[in-house]
Amino acid sequence: MALPIWNNKWFLFVALILITPHSLSAPITQNYTNSTPANVDPRQTSPVDRSVNVPSADFPNGVTVDNVIISVDFDKRDRNNGVCSNYNGGFVFNDEIYFELSKPSESISTVLVPFNTYSGGVHPAATPGGYISVVFDDAAATTVGGGTPVAGTFAPVNPLNVFDGIDPSGIWTLTMADSAGQDPLCFSSFTLTLEASAQVDISVTKTDLSASYVPGSDASYVITVSNAGPDDAFNLAVNDTLPAGVTAATWNCTGSGGGACSVSNGVGDINAVSVDIPSGGAVQFTVDVTFSTDPADY
């Protein structure tokens, strides 16, 4: 007796899961600190550079900078604090302070505090309280400047958003300068905060290549995962669990447009197969299954 043709189609369930250490839908935030002090003075060394290295492993490939914040701990003084020497004693000129942030590999820089940003007047005391922490953040309501430097969060004179859209990894450098001698700019440390994310548009489609199937026969399903960009997507994980009624299954994975599969073939469920999909690329899973002849299996 011939087996009947069942006009129902069993669809496999597909779930797309991001298994990278960071979600591509939310910013990744990392902090980097250089705490090597410096005596910044034209009579010794000025300007002075202090750098941090951002490892490429800290951010998945394809992510770009969304936001930069930098905190600088410093004071301006005319006395010895163990780092900055006391030359003659006397007044402090805060208009001599200069800070610039750059990413040399990208040839991008911005002057956070140009000369003459703080008051050009003569101040009879060092920065109040010794070292202060000044945070430079484009979102701050008040722009840095005025008289004696004070701790707080300020917008830089020139924006930090010039770094938006670049690769966060590599060397970032804070350049400090003091335009006149005897009252050095005394640097303690700086911390660079980077937020970065990838903008990707992932879609998943599935077809079964037939309108019906015969119990006990074979069928094929095609799962396509595409990335419409604009950034590349890396370390996505594709999972596909076979439904009841399937007695055997094999699958293979191929890429197009630069898409790549970490595993090219397998049997049974597709279990967390890692794929890389550049903008405009795709990966395709072809799943060949055999259905049971027993209706009770469904």
N, C-alpha and C positions, 0 to 999 in steps of 0.2 A: 504494500500500500504506500502510495506516495505521501510524503510529508506535506502538510499544508504550508502555504506561504503566509507569513504573518506580516501584516501591513503596518506594524508599529516599528519605530526605530528607537534603539536604545542609545542614548547619548552619554558619552563619558563626561564626568565632571572634571573641569579644569580649574585650578587655582593658581594665580600668579602671585608669588611671594617674594618680597625683597629680602635677601639674606645677607646683604652687605652689612658691615659693622654699623652703618649709619643709614637712616631712611633717606631716600631721595626726595621725599615730599617735605622734609623739614631741614632747616639749616644745620650744618655741622659747625660747632664752635670749638676752637682750640686756642690755647694761650701759650705764649713763648716769652721767656724772660732772660734778659742779660743783666747781671748784677755786678759787672766789673766796674769799679768806680773810676772816675777820671777827674783830673785837675785841668780844667779847660781855661787856658789863659795864653794870650799871644806871647808872653815872655817865656813860656815853656812849650805847650802844644795847643794849637787852635788852628783849624777845627779838629775835632776828635770824632771818630766813627765807633759805634758799637752796633753789633749785628746779631741777629738770630737766624738759625737755619730751620726752615719748615720742611720736615721730611715728606717725600711724596707719599709714603705709606699712611700718613695722617688723614689724607683725603682720597676718596675713590677717584679713579680716572674720570675725566669729563666734568668734574665740578669746577665752578668758577667763583671768584670772590663776590660776595653780596654786600659785605660791610666790614669796615676796618675801624678799630678803636685802639688808641695807644695811650698808656699811662706812663708818665715820666716823673721820677723822684729826683729832686735837685734842690739846691739853694744857691744863692748869690751872696758871697761873704768876703770879708776882708780880715779874716782871722784863721788860725790853724784849727782844723777839726780832724787831723790825722790823715786826711786825703788832700785837702786843699791848703796850701801854705799861706802863712801870714806874711805879706810882703812889707808894707809900710804901716799898715793900720790906717783907718780912716773911713771914708764914705763908700757906699755901694751904689753902682750905676746900673740899674736894671734894664735900661734901654740897650745894653750891650748883649743881651741874651738872644740866641738864635737856635732854632730847632728845625730840622728837615727830615722827612721820612722818604725813603726811596726803595725801589725794587730794581736793582741794577740790571738783572737779566731781561727785564721788560722795558728798560730805559724810561721808567716812570718815576716821578718824584713830586712831592708837594711840600712847600715851606709852611710848617705849622705856626712858627713864631718868627717872623722876620725881625731884623734889627729895628729898634725903635717902637716895637709893639708895646712893651711896658714903658712906664713913664721915663722921660729923658731927664727928669730932675735928679737931684742928689738926695739919697736917703741915708740917714745917719745910723742905720742898723741893718744887719743881715736879714735875709728872709725870716719872718717871724717863726719861732719854734724850730729852727734848723731846717732839716729836709722837709719839703712838702711834696705831695703827690698831686700832679695836675693831669687830669684825664681829658684827652682830646677826642671829641665825638661829634660828628656832623649833626646829630640830632639835638645837641644841647641848645638851650634857648639863648645863652649869652656867649658872645665871641670873646676869646681870650684877649687880655690887654688891660690897660689902665696903669695904675701906679705900681706899688710893690706887689710881686706875685703872691697869690694866695691859693691854697688848696681848693680843689673843686673840679667840676666837670664843665668844660667849655668847648664851644665850636672853635676849630682852628681858623686862623686867618684865611688860609687856602684849604679847600675841601679835601677830605680823604676819599671821596667817591671817585677820584681819578683812577683808583685801583680796582673799581668794580669791573667784573667780567674777565679778569685775568686768572691765570693758574696760581693758586695760593702757594704752591711748593717752591722752595728755593730760598735764597738769601734776602733778608730784609734788613735795611741799615738805617739807624738813626744817626744823623750828623749834627753835632753840637758845635757852636762857636761862641767866642767872646771877643768883642771888637776892640777892647782896650785892656791894658795890663793892670795889675795890683789888686784887683778885686775879682778873683776867679769865679767862673761858673762851676760849681761843684756838683758833679753828676754822681748819683748813687745807683740807679737802676732804671730800666724801662721794661714794660710788659706790652707785647703786641697781642691783640685779640682779633682773630680772623673768623668771620662767618662766611661759609661757602655752601653752595647747593647746586644740584644739577636740575635743569628744567627738561623733563622728558615726557613724552606722550605715548604711553604703552597701550596697545590694543591686542586683544586675543580673539581669534575667530576659529570656528571648528565646523568642518563638513564631514559627512559620512559617505559621500560618493555614490549613494544609492537611495532609492525611494522605498525599498523593502528588503527583507532578507529572509532566508529559509533557515529555520532552526537546525543546528548541526552544521551549517555552512560557515564560510568565512566572510569577513567584511573588513573594510579599511576606513579609518578615520584620519583626517588631516587637521592638525592643530598648528595655527600660524600665529606667532608672536611678533608684532611689529613695533618699531619705535619711530614716531613722527618727529622726534627731536624737540627743541633744537640742539640739545646736548646728547652726547653718547651715554648709553646705559650699560653698566657693567655689573656682573655678579648677580643678575636676576636668577631666581630659582623657579623652575616650572615643575609643578606637581600634577599628576593626573591619576586618579584612583579608578580602577576598573569596577564596573557595576556587577551585581549578581547576574549570573547567566553566562558570563564569559569563562570558558574553560581553558583557554590558552591565549597568549598575546605576545607579540614581539613588536619592537618599535625601532625607528632610526631617526636621527636628527641631522639636518643639514642647514647651512646658513646661506644667506644671499645679501648682497650689499655690504659685505664686511661682517655680517653676523657670524658668530662662532658658538659651537656647542662644546662643553667640556667633556661630554660622553657622546659618542656617535651612535651607539645602539645599545639595546638591552632587552630584557624579557620582563613580563608582568607590568606592574604599575610604573609610571614615570615618577621617580622619587627624588625631588630636590635636585634636578639636573641644572647646573649653573650654565647660564648663557650670557654672552656679551653681544649687545646690539647697538652699533653706531647709529647716529641719526640717519634715517632713511633706509636702514637695514632691517632684516627680519631673520628669524629662524623658523624652521618647519619640522614638526614631528609627524611622521607617518606611523600610525598604530594599526597593525594587522591583528585581528582577533578571530577566534573561533567560538561560535555560540553553542550552548548545550542543546541536546535534543529533548531534554526533559523539561516540560513547563514548570515543574515544581522548583526548578533551580532559579526561577525568576521571581 
